[in-house]
Amino acid sequence: MATPITRIHKKQLTPEELKLQRLFELETQVAEQQQALHKLLEISGELDKAGILDAVNAVVKARENLTEIAVHQAAREPVTTLINNVMNAAVALTSIDPATTAKLAAGVQGGFREAETAQADRRKIGPLGLWKALRDPDVNRSIRFGLNFLKGMGKELGQK
């Protein structure tokens, strides 16, 4: 009967053998991906002809200066004001019911359409014409909405 195996010897590759193994793996990958490598080399050649690689290289070398400039520009008061205004507008928009926003947007679109079609009429509107317009249910609804909007905005502006 044979003697039992008590130890497994793991073969340690020498640095030279490891280098040869990696070269073989790389050679195999190059052979398998020949078409993709040709395309990649063609693209990089076109980028070099166009000067884009030089520009990218310059950007990479100057990355610290560019980062410093970008941070300085972003910290300017107009930019921080813009960011704060966008954030406040986003908060305001997210607190409004989407159905109300859609209805208001449709109303604004309808108002623009009506104004465009009525623009050809150049007659002056007198006091009687205004009185008749106020009695129109559509005009009255819009004025009521506007007045209620102004009342609500005034209440909020009056609070500390």
N, CA, C and O of each residue as an XYZ file, in Angstrom:
640
protein
N       0.840     -1.169      0.000
C       0.000      0.000      0.000
C       0.893      1.241      0.000
O       1.974      1.239      0.588
N       0.419      2.319     -0.677
C       1.228      3.525     -0.796
C       1.146      4.343      0.486
O       0.223      4.184      1.285
N       2.109      5.200      0.663
C       2.125      6.037      1.860
C       1.137      7.202      1.666
O       1.041      7.759      0.573
N       0.422      7.559      2.709
C      -0.565      8.634      2.586
C       0.124     10.001      2.375
O       1.238     10.239      2.840
N      -0.569     10.855      1.675
C      -0.061     12.205      1.443
C      -0.330     13.015      2.703
O      -1.467     13.098      3.169
N       0.695     13.594      3.235
C       0.532     14.356      4.471
C       0.731     15.849      4.245
O       0.271     16.672      5.037
N       1.417     16.191      3.166
C       1.653     17.611      2.874
C       1.435     17.860      1.388
O       1.781     17.044      0.534
N       0.844     19.028      1.114
C       0.667     19.422     -0.285
C       1.671     20.533     -0.548
O       1.712     21.542      0.157
N       2.461     20.327     -1.559
C       3.472     21.325     -1.899
C       2.921     22.249     -2.978
O       2.620     21.825     -4.094
N       2.798     23.512     -2.617
C       2.338     24.497     -3.582
C       3.564     25.046     -4.290
O       4.530     25.487     -3.667
N       3.491     25.003     -5.614
C       4.644     25.431     -6.383
C       4.702     26.954     -6.383
O       3.754     27.611     -6.814
N       5.776     27.502     -5.916
C       6.003     28.934     -5.914
C       6.717     29.306     -7.208
O       7.786     28.786     -7.528
N       6.081     30.239     -7.951
C       6.685     30.671     -9.198
C       7.779     31.694     -8.914
O       7.643     32.568     -8.058
N       8.848     31.555     -9.649
C       9.909     32.546     -9.533
C       9.442     33.820    -10.236
O       8.526     33.771    -11.057
N      10.050     34.936     -9.929
C       9.667     36.177    -10.607
C       9.761     36.065    -12.134
O       8.941     36.642    -12.849
N      10.723     35.351    -12.615
C      10.887     35.172    -14.062
C       9.733     34.350    -14.633
O       9.195     34.692    -15.686
N       9.345     33.260    -13.945
C       8.232     32.426    -14.399
C       6.909     33.202    -14.337
O       6.062     33.075    -15.221
N       6.747     34.003    -13.284
C       5.550     34.822    -13.135
C       5.449     35.837    -14.278
O       4.369     36.063    -14.823
N       6.567     36.435    -14.628
C       6.603     37.395    -15.727
C       6.251     36.714    -17.039
O       5.489     37.265    -17.834
N       6.787     35.536    -17.279
C       6.482     34.786    -18.497
C       5.008     34.382    -18.554
O       4.392     34.417    -19.620
N       4.451     34.002    -17.417
C       3.037     33.617    -17.367
C       2.148     34.823    -17.695
O       1.188     34.695    -18.454
N       2.462     35.981    -17.131
C       1.682     37.187    -17.402
C       1.797     37.608    -18.863
O       0.811     38.030    -19.469
N       2.985     37.495    -19.424
C       3.172     37.816    -20.845
C       2.342     36.887    -21.728
O       1.759     37.323    -22.721
N       2.290     35.609    -21.364
C       1.503     34.649    -22.129
C       0.012     34.998    -22.059
O      -0.690     34.952    -23.069
N      -0.465     35.347    -20.853
C      -1.872     35.725    -20.696
C      -2.195     36.982    -21.506
O      -3.245     37.063    -22.143
N      -1.292     37.957    -21.480
C      -1.483     39.178    -22.246
C      -1.482     38.887    -23.744
O      -2.295     39.434    -24.490
N      -0.590     38.045    -24.168
C      -0.506     37.653    -25.584
C      -1.795     36.962    -26.025
O      -2.272     37.194    -27.136
N      -2.350     36.131    -25.179
C      -3.592     35.440    -25.480
C      -4.739     36.447    -25.606
O      -5.547     36.355    -26.530
N      -4.811     37.394    -24.691
C      -5.860     38.409    -24.737
C      -5.735     39.280    -25.983
O      -6.744     39.626    -26.597
N      -4.525     39.634    -26.359
C      -4.312     40.440    -27.564
C      -4.789     39.678    -28.786
O      -5.418     40.253    -29.674
N      -4.494     38.393    -28.834
C      -4.917     37.575    -29.981
C      -6.445     37.457    -30.036
O      -7.032     37.488    -31.118
N      -7.080     37.322    -28.879
C      -8.535     37.175    -28.846
C      -9.258     38.492    -29.127
O     -10.353     38.486    -29.690
N      -8.666     39.605    -28.747
C      -9.310     40.912    -28.872
C      -8.654     41.772    -29.954
O      -8.607     42.996    -29.832
N      -8.166     41.153    -30.976
C      -7.424     41.862    -32.008
C      -8.259     42.968    -32.662
O      -7.778     44.090    -32.828
N      -9.486     42.662    -33.028
C     -10.334     43.640    -33.709
C     -10.642     44.836    -32.802
O     -10.611     45.983    -33.248
N     -10.935     44.564    -31.542
C     -11.222     45.648    -30.600
C      -9.986     46.514    -30.378
O     -10.098     47.736    -30.278
N      -8.815     45.898    -30.301
C      -7.589     46.667    -30.123
C      -7.301     47.550    -31.326
O      -6.854     48.686    -31.167
N      -7.554     47.041    -32.531
C      -7.362     47.854    -33.739
C      -8.275     49.089    -33.695
O      -7.844     50.200    -34.003
N      -9.531     48.879    -33.311
C     -10.462     50.016    -33.213
C     -10.000     51.014    -32.160
O     -10.048     52.225    -32.377
N      -9.557     50.502    -31.026
C      -9.091     51.373    -29.950
C      -7.875     52.177    -30.383
O      -7.786     53.370    -30.092
N      -6.953     51.549    -31.066
C      -5.772     52.255    -31.558
C      -6.153     53.290    -32.612
O      -5.565     54.370    -32.659
N      -7.126     52.970    -33.454
C      -7.589     53.911    -34.468
C      -8.220     55.141    -33.809
O      -7.964     56.275    -34.213
N      -9.041     54.900    -32.798
C      -9.690     56.003    -32.080
C      -8.645     56.879    -31.397
O      -8.702     58.105    -31.491
N      -7.697     56.255    -30.714
C      -6.669     57.050    -30.026
C      -5.822     57.827    -31.023
O      -5.384     58.937    -30.718
N      -5.582     57.271    -32.209
C      -4.847     57.995    -33.239
C      -5.612     59.224    -33.716
O      -5.021     60.286    -33.913
N      -6.922     59.085    -33.904
C      -7.750     60.221    -34.324
C      -7.809     61.289    -33.232
O      -7.766     62.485    -33.521
N      -7.908     60.849    -31.978
C      -7.911     61.804    -30.867
C      -6.586     62.564    -30.797
O      -6.566     63.757    -30.497
N      -5.492     61.876    -31.071
C      -4.188     62.518    -31.060
C      -4.065     63.518    -32.205
O      -3.536     64.615    -32.019
N      -4.554     63.142    -33.400
C      -4.506     64.059    -34.545
C      -5.312     65.320    -34.267
O      -4.912     66.414    -34.669
N      -6.429     65.178    -33.592
C      -7.301     66.319    -33.288
C      -6.769     67.161    -32.130
O      -7.296     68.242    -31.864
N      -5.740     66.684    -31.443
C      -5.171     67.432    -30.328
C      -5.895     67.224    -29.017
O      -5.586     67.873    -28.017
N      -6.856     66.320    -29.019
C      -7.655     66.094    -27.806
C      -6.821     65.413    -26.723
O      -6.978     65.714    -25.540
N      -5.946     64.506    -27.116
C      -5.126     63.833    -26.110
C      -4.185     64.814    -25.427
O      -3.933     64.697    -24.228
N      -3.662     65.784    -26.180
C      -2.814     66.812    -25.565
C      -3.612     67.636    -24.559
O      -3.122     67.960    -23.477
N      -4.852     67.972    -24.931
C      -5.702     68.754    -24.029
C      -6.021     67.961    -22.765
O      -5.962     68.500    -21.660
N      -6.356     66.694    -22.922
C      -6.659     65.849    -21.759
C      -5.426     65.717    -20.879
O      -5.522     65.772    -19.653
N      -4.271     65.545    -21.505
C      -3.023     65.436    -20.759
C      -2.754     66.707    -19.963
O      -2.338     66.639    -18.806
N      -2.987     67.864    -20.574
C      -2.783     69.139    -19.879
C      -3.748     69.288    -18.711
O      -3.371     69.782    -17.648
N      -4.996     68.860    -18.907
C      -5.990     68.936    -17.827
C      -5.577     68.042    -16.669
O      -5.691     68.435    -15.508
N      -5.099     66.845    -16.977
C      -4.687     65.918    -15.914
C      -3.500     66.490    -15.150
O      -3.442     66.386    -13.924
N      -2.554     67.091    -15.864
C      -1.387     67.665    -15.196
C      -1.761     68.873    -14.339
O      -1.138     69.117    -13.305
N      -2.770     69.627    -14.762
C      -3.165     70.844    -14.041
C      -4.374     70.614    -13.151
O      -5.056     71.576    -12.798
N      -4.662     69.383    -12.778
C      -5.890     69.063    -12.051
C      -5.988     69.793    -10.717
O      -7.081     70.194    -10.317
N      -4.884     69.972    -10.031
C      -4.946     70.660     -8.737
C      -5.329     72.121     -8.926
O      -6.150     72.652     -8.178
N      -4.734     72.772     -9.925
C      -5.071     74.175    -10.195
C      -6.525     74.300    -10.635
O      -7.228     75.219    -10.217
N      -6.972     73.373    -11.481
C      -8.352     73.424    -11.961
C      -9.337     73.195    -10.825
O     -10.380     73.846    -10.768
N      -9.019     72.283     -9.929
C      -9.889     72.027     -8.783
C      -9.977     73.267     -7.901
O     -11.052     73.624     -7.419
N      -8.845     73.914     -7.695
C      -8.828     75.120     -6.874
C      -9.682     76.221     -7.512
O     -10.425     76.914     -6.816
N      -9.576     76.379     -8.821
C     -10.367     77.387     -9.533
C     -11.849     77.055     -9.443
O     -12.670     77.936     -9.189
N     -12.197     75.783     -9.651
C     -13.603     75.382     -9.601
C     -14.196     75.612     -8.214
O     -15.320     76.099     -8.094
N     -13.460     75.270     -7.182
C     -13.949     75.474     -5.813
C     -14.099     76.965     -5.532
O     -15.078     77.392     -4.919
N     -13.127     77.752     -5.980
C     -13.202     79.205     -5.773
C     -14.412     79.793     -6.488
O     -15.111     80.636     -5.927
N     -14.667     79.358     -7.721
C     -15.803     79.884     -8.478
C     -17.125     79.456     -7.840
O     -18.076     80.237     -7.797
N     -17.187     78.229     -7.350
C     -18.426     77.731     -6.740
C     -18.717     78.416     -5.407
O     -19.867     78.464     -4.973
N     -17.683     78.943     -4.759
C     -17.871     79.576     -3.454
C     -18.238     81.052     -3.570
O     -18.497     81.704     -2.558
N     -18.263     81.584     -4.787
C     -18.623     82.989     -4.971
C     -20.082     83.204     -4.576
O     -20.907     82.296     -4.680
N     -20.384     84.418     -4.124
C     -21.728     84.717     -3.625
C     -22.829     84.510     -4.670
O     -23.869     83.949     -4.325
N     -22.655     84.934     -5.931
C     -23.739     84.684     -6.894
C     -24.039     83.196     -7.074
O     -25.195     82.813     -7.256
N     -23.013     82.365     -7.024
C     -23.233     80.921     -7.209
C     -23.942     80.336     -5.992
O     -24.870     79.540     -6.134
N     -23.505     80.728     -4.799
C     -24.175     80.199     -3.602
C     -25.611     80.708     -3.523
O     -26.503     79.990     -3.071
N     -25.836     81.949     -3.962
C     -27.202     82.483     -3.995
C     -28.055     81.678     -4.964
O     -29.197     81.335     -4.656
N     -27.502     81.375     -6.134
C     -28.222     80.564     -7.114
C     -28.564     79.191     -6.542
O     -29.689     78.714     -6.693
N     -27.606     78.564     -5.893
C     -27.843     77.237     -5.316
C     -28.945     77.310     -4.258
O     -29.829     76.454     -4.219
N     -28.891     78.335     -3.399
C     -29.929     78.491     -2.369
C     -31.296     78.724     -2.999
O     -32.292     78.160     -2.549
N     -31.349     79.560     -4.047
C     -32.630     79.822     -4.706
C     -33.184     78.570     -5.366
O     -34.386     78.316     -5.295
N     -32.330     77.789     -6.002
C     -32.787     76.548     -6.636
C     -33.307     75.583     -5.572
O     -34.334     74.933     -5.770
N     -32.604     75.491     -4.450
C     -33.057     74.589     -3.389
C     -34.394     75.053     -2.817
O     -35.276     74.232     -2.565
N     -34.551     76.360     -2.612
C     -35.826     76.881     -2.086
C     -36.951     76.677     -3.093
O     -38.071     76.335     -2.713
N     -36.659     76.885     -4.376
C     -37.684     76.660     -5.399
C     -38.074     75.184     -5.450
O     -39.245     74.849     -5.629
N     -37.085     74.311     -5.290
C     -37.382     72.876     -5.298
C     -38.271     72.506     -4.110
O     -39.200     71.710     -4.247
N     -37.986     73.080     -2.959
C     -38.816     72.821     -1.778
C     -40.239     73.303     -2.028
O     -41.205     72.610     -1.709
N     -40.359     74.504     -2.606
C     -41.689     75.057     -2.878
C     -42.436     74.179     -3.883
O     -43.621     73.898     -3.701
N     -41.758     73.752     -4.928
C     -42.424     72.935     -5.946
C     -42.817     71.559     -5.426
O     -43.846     71.017     -5.828
N     -42.011     70.991     -4.538
C     -42.356     69.670     -4.013
C     -43.491     69.726     -3.011
O     -44.119     68.705     -2.730
N     -43.767     70.911     -2.464
C     -44.862     71.010     -1.494
C     -46.204     71.285     -2.169
O     -47.242     71.242     -1.507
N     -46.203     71.568     -3.477
C     -47.451     71.841     -4.198
C     -47.985     70.538     -4.773
O     -47.229     69.714     -5.287
N     -49.285     70.367     -4.680
C     -49.936     69.181     -5.227
C     -49.732     69.154     -6.749
O     -50.043     70.139     -7.419
N     -49.219     68.054     -7.308
C     -48.978     67.990     -8.743
C     -50.240     68.213     -9.577
O     -50.156     68.757    -10.678
N     -51.383     67.812     -9.083
C     -52.631     68.028     -9.826
C     -52.934     69.522     -9.938
O     -53.405     69.993    -10.973
N     -52.661     70.257     -8.864
C     -52.874     71.707     -8.898
C     -51.915     72.361     -9.882
O     -52.305     73.246    -10.644
N     -50.657     71.923     -9.866
C     -49.673     72.468    -10.795
C     -50.070     72.183    -12.237
O     -49.951     73.054    -13.099
N     -50.538     70.972    -12.500
C     -50.948     70.609    -13.865
C     -52.153     71.445    -14.302
O     -52.221     71.907    -15.441
N     -53.094     71.629    -13.388
C     -54.285     72.424    -13.702
C     -53.910     73.878    -13.967
O     -54.431     74.499    -14.894
N     -53.001     74.423    -13.148
C     -52.551     75.799    -13.335
C     -51.794     75.948    -14.660
O     -51.995     76.922    -15.385
N     -50.927     74.985    -14.971
C     -50.178     75.041    -16.233
C     -51.127     74.977    -17.425
O     -50.940     75.698    -18.405
N     -52.143     74.119    -17.348
C     -53.121     74.035    -18.431
C     -53.890     75.350    -18.548
O     -54.202     75.790    -19.654
N     -54.194     75.974    -17.417
C     -54.883     77.266    -17.433
C     -54.039     78.351    -18.078
O     -54.547     79.170    -18.844
N     -52.745     78.356    -17.766
C     -51.840     79.341    -18.368
C     -51.758     79.119    -19.880
O     -51.772     80.079    -20.650
N     -51.672     77.860    -20.304
C     -51.625     77.559    -21.742
C     -52.915     78.012    -22.429
O     -52.880     78.607    -23.506
N     -54.033     77.728    -21.802
C     -55.315     78.162    -22.367
C     -55.401     79.679    -22.435
O     -55.930     80.231    -23.399
N     -54.883     80.350    -21.418
C     -54.881     81.807    -21.410
C     -54.030     82.371    -22.545
O     -54.424     83.341    -23.193
N     -52.873     81.774    -22.787
C     -52.033     82.231    -23.897
C     -52.716     81.998    -25.246
O     -52.658     82.847    -26.136
N     -53.356     80.849    -25.385
C     -54.063     80.570    -26.651
C     -55.162     81.600    -26.899
O     -55.294     82.144    -27.996
N     -55.946     81.852    -25.854
C     -57.051     82.813    -25.971
C     -56.513     84.210    -26.276
O     -57.076     84.923    -27.107
N     -55.433     84.602    -25.613
C     -54.857     85.928    -25.842
C     -54.329     86.058    -27.264
O     -54.464     87.115    -27.881
N     -53.732     85.002    -27.786
C     -53.213     85.041    -29.158
C     -54.337     85.167    -30.178
O     -54.216     85.917    -31.147
N     -55.419     84.446    -29.967
C     -56.516     84.516    -30.935
C     -57.246     85.859    -30.848
O     -57.735     86.358    -31.862
N     -57.325     86.446    -29.660
C     -58.037     87.710    -29.491
C     -57.141     88.914    -29.792
O     -57.607     90.053    -29.764
N     -55.879     88.674    -30.076
C     -54.953     89.778    -30.311
C     -55.287     90.559    -31.586
O     -54.951     91.739    -31.690
N     -55.933     89.927    -32.536
C     -56.274     90.596    -33.791
C     -57.337     91.673    -33.577
O     -57.413     92.632    -34.345
N     -58.151     91.518    -32.543
C     -59.194     92.501    -32.255
C     -58.558     93.724    -31.605
O     -58.084     93.647    -30.471
N     -58.544     94.839    -32.305
C     -57.858     96.054    -31.840
C     -58.804     97.064    -31.168
O     -58.393     98.185    -30.867
N     -60.055     96.677    -30.934
C     -61.004     97.599    -30.309
C     -60.607     97.881    -28.867
O     -60.077     97.013    -28.174
N     -60.871     99.108    -28.425
C     -60.600     99.477    -27.036
C     -61.686     98.884    -26.146
O     -62.838     98.719    -26.547
N     -61.267     98.568    -24.909
C     -62.223     98.057    -23.930
C     -62.573     99.202    -22.991
O     -61.695     99.773    -22.345
N     -63.839     99.528    -22.920
C     -64.305    100.604    -22.045
C     -64.788    100.039    -20.727
O     -64.695     98.834    -20.492
N     -65.304    100.900    -19.865
C     -65.793    100.457    -18.557
C     -66.915     99.423    -18.668
O     -66.986     98.491    -17.867
N     -67.783     99.587    -19.656
C     -68.866     98.622    -19.827
C     -68.308     97.268    -20.265
O     -68.794     96.220    -19.840
N     -67.280     97.300    -21.122
C     -66.635     96.058    -21.554
C     -65.977     95.333    -20.394
O     -66.033     94.107    -20.309
N     -65.347     96.097    -19.495
C     -64.756     95.491    -18.294
C     -65.841     94.896    -17.400
O     -65.670     93.811    -16.845
N     -66.949     95.606    -17.266
C     -68.047     95.102    -16.441
C     -68.576     93.785    -17.005
O     -68.833     92.840    -16.259
N     -68.738     93.733    -18.329
C     -69.205     92.493    -18.964
C     -68.181     91.373    -18.784
O     -68.550     90.218    -18.571
N     -66.895     91.717    -18.870
C     -65.845     90.698    -18.702
C     -65.862     90.122    -17.297
O     -65.639     88.927    -17.108
N     -66.127     90.975    -16.306
C     -66.188     90.499    -14.920
C     -67.362     89.544    -14.712
O     -67.311     88.679    -13.838
N     -68.393     89.694    -15.495
C     -69.558     88.810    -15.379
C     -69.339     87.488    -16.108
O     -70.091     86.537    -15.892
N     -68.321     87.410    -16.968
C     -67.999     86.168    -17.662
C     -67.479     85.167    -16.620
O     -66.541     85.484    -15.887
N     -68.070     83.962    -16.541
C     -67.662     82.999    -15.502
C     -66.184     82.609    -15.584
O     -65.541     82.408    -14.554
N     -65.642     82.501    -16.797
C     -64.226     82.124    -16.935
C     -63.313     83.234    -16.414
O     -62.357     82.961    -15.687
N     -63.602     84.475    -16.781
C     -62.804     85.614    -16.317
C     -62.956     85.748    -14.809
O     -61.975     85.985    -14.105
N     -64.168     85.601    -14.312
C     -64.421     85.732    -12.881
C     -63.654     84.663    -12.102
O     -63.090     84.946    -11.045
N     -63.635     83.441    -12.622
C     -62.920     82.338    -11.963
C     -61.427     82.645    -11.886
O     -60.785     82.398    -10.865
N     -60.884     83.184    -12.968
C     -59.463     83.512    -13.006
C     -59.139     84.656    -12.057
O     -58.119     84.614    -11.369
N     -59.987     85.678    -12.007
C     -59.761     86.807    -11.098
C     -59.869     86.350     -9.653
O     -59.072     86.756     -8.807
N     -60.864     85.497     -9.366
C     -61.013     84.972     -7.998
C     -59.769     84.181     -7.595
O     -59.275     84.327     -6.477
N     -59.264     83.343     -8.503
C     -58.053     82.572     -8.230
C     -56.887     83.520     -7.943
O     -56.143     83.324     -6.982
N     -56.731     84.549     -8.783
C     -55.638     85.504     -8.596
C     -55.741     86.257     -7.288
O     -54.738     86.454     -6.602
N     -56.946     86.680     -6.934
C     -57.131     87.407     -5.683
C     -56.853     86.516     -4.476
O     -56.238     86.956     -3.505
N     -57.308     85.258     -4.537
C     -57.027     84.332     -3.439
C     -55.534     84.031     -3.346
O     -54.986     83.892     -2.252
N     -54.889     83.933     -4.493
C     -53.441     83.730     -4.524
C     -52.741     84.908     -3.846
O     -51.862     84.710     -3.007
N     -53.128     86.130     -4.208
C     -52.531     87.323     -3.616
C     -52.807     87.398     -2.117
O     -51.945     87.827     -1.349
N     -54.001     86.983     -1.697
C     -54.328     86.989     -0.257
C     -53.428     86.010      0.495
O     -52.873     86.353      1.539
N     -53.285     84.800     -0.028
C     -52.426     83.800      0.626
C     -50.967     84.242      0.657
O     -50.279     84.059      1.661
N     -50.497     84.828     -0.449
C     -49.121     85.307     -0.483
C     -48.929     86.448      0.529
O     -47.900     86.520      1.199
N     -49.908     87.319      0.631
C     -49.829     88.416      1.599
C     -49.778     87.914      3.024
O     -49.043     88.457      3.849
N     -50.556     86.878      3.327
C     -50.534     86.303      4.676
C     -49.140     85.784      5.004
O     -48.608     86.044      6.083
N     -48.554     85.046      4.062
C     -47.206     84.496      4.290
C     -46.169     85.594      4.413
O     -45.248     85.484      5.222
N     -46.301     86.655      3.621
C     -45.350     87.765      3.693
C     -45.480     88.538      5.007
O     -44.510     89.123      5.488
N     -46.682     88.535      5.583
C     -46.901     89.245      6.839
C     -46.375     88.498      8.048
O     -46.165     89.107      9.097
N     -46.155     87.183      7.934
C     -45.661     86.396      9.060
C     -44.151     86.606      9.199
O     -43.442     86.831      8.219
N     -43.686     86.526     10.449
C     -42.246     86.686     10.693
C     -41.543     85.369     10.595
O     -40.326     85.303     10.770
